[in-house]
């Protein structure tokens, strides 16, 4: 199943309803996200995950299952931060209407302001 088919399936299930995404980092192959408690060989590459998420529409999201104790060289933290940052950028350029930054990514954590509050 390709990226387009996955996006079509998400749209068929979600339809026009407002959906919240909880992105489990072990969706990614351990080559891209080794720092999780349950690595899954044969997972998505980061570009595939970004393409799927770009094609779907969510009103909010989080990333779960990042395990810093297993995260060699912060590869998983970077993948998680990139997924979150990419989605925020697709939602609205990463800025509030008044110009404030909505998400700040640094090497240790992602700071975010809830879309749903």
Order of alpha helices (4+ residues) and beta strands (2+ residues): alpha-beta-alpha-beta-alpha-beta-beta
